[in-house]
Amino acid sequence: MYSNFKEQAIEYVKQAVQEDNAGNYSKAFPLYMNALEYFKTHLKYEKNPKIREAITQKFTEYLRRAEEIRAVLDEGGPGPASNGDAAVATRPKSKPKSGGGEGGDGEDPEQAKLRAGLNSAIIREKPNVKWNDVAGLESAKQALQEAVILPVKFPQFFTGKRRPWRAFLLYGPPGTGKSYLAKAVATEADSTFFSVSSSDLVSKWMGESEKLVSNLFEMARDSAPSIIFIDEIDSLCGQRGEGNESEASRRIKTELLVQMQGVGHNDQKVLVLAATNTPYALDQAIRRRFDKRIYIPLPDVKARQHMFKVHLGDTPHNLTESDFENLARRTEGFSGSDISVCVSASPI
């Protein structure tokens, strides 16, 4: 019975493409939307995974085309076109392909759109956070320096089987300076720095999230040496197979796994840096991709003392060294974030 839905969808698509080619966008748009409704209904009943994948691909293609036509109509584009030249002048750039292969000159407009969205993730101005501004965390700073600074300054050290780490996972309690450490890396490293969150990589359109992940790594390879920093990665890469996991979420994780593996690509100059408060919530395969995992603990007494000085900065005060030592002793269990709040909220 459900095959009727597919046949009806195909019939609407034929009519839509015919009107689209003629430049009659006001007629083509509702025909595309009708076809999409029938495709969507058919997907509810289709059990064959290969057929589902093929229909999903076509659904995405026609949906994108419908959005392009709607944008033209919203901008006051023509309705039924009586003049072929007028239709060509306002026609959107891309159209659904009826056959295989790619045509057109220059960059794919869809890829250009995705990359334009990711451009906001590139930090073009250095955050101005130096290694010395990060109190404590000496082992973490040393490991990051070895992975980020040394390969750039002394490439002769990393030849043959010796290579720098390509993926770091910073984990530990909240407020201990994981993101702050990433800012220091961005300042100190002579690399393109991509700072992304789950909102940068998740899209409401089917199939677009995986393309965003793929384009992110392509941009990083094009701009190498580069660093991709993913904050709160647990929100993006939880355990696969959980009951509340969506199909889109699983596809994003799979694409991230493939890109981090770097099969067929030269990723020697692309470093992935991620931070999380809950490493146990990460998918095991994702966690394994991070060949260097660094625990960022709560600051010790010396680090807390230094943090009070850093957060005070050039604010006028009359505290002595012994006062800073006393403050450090009395703030056992405080994180760097807690000390920042303590300083900003206290009339010292």
C-alpha positions, 0 to 999 in steps of 0.5 A: 500500500505504501508504494502508492506514496512513493509513486505519488511523490515521484509524480509531484517531483516530475511536475515540480522539476518541469515547472522549475526548469521553465522558471515558474517558481510559484507553481514549482514550490507547492509541487515540491512541498507536496512531493516532500510530504509523500516522501516523508509518509513513505519513509515511515513505512519503508523497512529496506535500509538501502531504499530508505537511504536513497529516499532520504538523499532525494528528500534532502535534495528536493527540500534544499531546492524548495528552500531556494525557491522560497527564498527567491519568492520571498524576495519578490521573484516572479511568479509564472514566467512568460519570458525565458530571460527573466526566469534565468535572471532570478533562478537560484544557483543550484538545481536538483540533479537528474543524473550522476556527476557534478557540474558547474564552475567554482565551489559548490554553493552548498559547501560554501554556505556550510563553510561560511557558517563555520567561519565564526568558529575561527578565532582570528584574534588571539585571546591574549592568555599566556602560559604564565596566566594559567596557575598550576597545571604544569603537566598539562601545559608541558604536554600541550607545549610538546604537542603544539609548540615543538612540532612547529618550531622543531619539526626535525624531532618528529620524523619516522615513527616519532610523531606528536599527539594528534588528539587531547582530551582535557577532563576534570571538575568544572571550573578548573581551567580547561577552556582557559588552557585552550585559550592559552594554546590559541595565544601561544601556538602559531596555528589557526584556532577553531573553537566549536561547540555542539551548536556549531555542528548540529543542524535541523536539516537531515544530513547537514550535521555530518557535512558540517563536521566534514567541512570543519576538518577540511577547513582545518586541513586547508589552514594547517597547522591548525587546532580544533577545540571542542568544548563540552564534547560530552554534549555531542558524543555521548554513548551510542546505543542509548535509548534517547539517542537520535539517528542524527546524533549517531550519524554525527558521532560516526562522522567525527570518528571517521574524521578523527581517524584521518583515513586518506588524509594527512592530519599531521598538522591538525590537532583536536583538543576537547574538554569535558567534565564527564569523560565517563559519559563519552562514547568509548570509540570517541574516547579511544581516539584521544591518544592523550588524556589529561586530568585537570584537578582542583588547584593546590595551595600554591596554584590558589595563591597565584590565582588570587594574584592573577584575578586581582590584577592591577586592582588597588589593594593592601594585601601582603604575601602572608594574606595571599597564603592565608586565603589560599589555605582557607579556600581548600576545594575551591576551583579557579572559577570559584576563586574568580567569583570570590575576588570579584564579589569581595570588597578587598 
